Amino acid sequence: MLPSTLPQPRCLVVEDQALIGMALEDYLHEAGMQIVGPFASCDRALAWAEVETPDVALLDYRLEDGFCTEVARTLLQRGVPVIIYSGYPQGADLPEELRHVTWIEKPVGQATLIDVLVASCSPGPLAKAS
């Protein structure tokens, strides 16, 4: 949970499974974050990310229209912490720019997910931990 004295960070959520997306919205709201999305496709998320910049991004790796690589690349180039939350295992076949982002395999407990997001939003050495 983020301290109530801090501004609410905006978290971009990219998830193509509706029930998971709704659960993520609830979790993030409870943790004190503003939620952008969830976007179910790379195209929609990328369109939003081309004109806006979140404080942190939670991306499912494999979406209805492909992998989130371009969305992640766009955000990483702006210094946005990217967290991949996916049932797709992290492996050697990942694009180079995704090999060093925080990767959480589904399923994971709410507390663990929130702890990783809060650490990514916090200033200091944990801000972009992977």
Rosetta blueprint (number, residue, H / E / L):
1 M L
2 L L
3 P L
4 S L
5 T L
6 L L
7 P L
8 Q L
9 P L
10 R E
11 C E
12 L E
13 V E
14 V E
15 E L
16 D L
17 Q L
18 A H
19 L H
20 I H
21 G H
22 M H
23 A H
24 L H
25 E H
26 D H
27 Y H
28 L H
29 H H
30 E H
31 A L
32 G L
33 M L
34 Q E
35 I E
36 V E
37 G E
38 P E
39 F E
40 A L
41 S L
42 C H
43 D H
44 R H
45 A H
46 L H
47 A H
48 W H
49 A H
50 E L
51 V L
52 E L
53 T L
54 P L
55 D L
56 V E
57 A E
58 L E
59 L E
60 D L
61 Y L
62 R E
63 L E
64 E L
65 D L
66 G E
67 F E
68 C L
69 T H
70 E H
71 V H
72 A H
73 R H
74 T H
75 L H
76 L H
77 Q H
78 R L
79 G L
80 V L
81 P L
82 V E
83 I E
84 I E
85 Y E
86 S E
87 G L
88 Y L
89 P L
90 Q L
91 G L
92 A L
93 D L
94 L L
95 P L
96 E H
97 E H
98 L H
99 R L
100 H L
101 V L
102 T E
103 W E
104 I E
105 E E
106 K L
107 P L
108 V L
109 G L
110 Q H
111 A H
112 T H
113 L H
114 I H
115 D H
116 V H
117 L H
118 V H
119 A H
120 S H
121 C H
122 S L
123 P L
124 G L
125 P L
126 L L
127 A L
128 K L
129 A L
130 S L
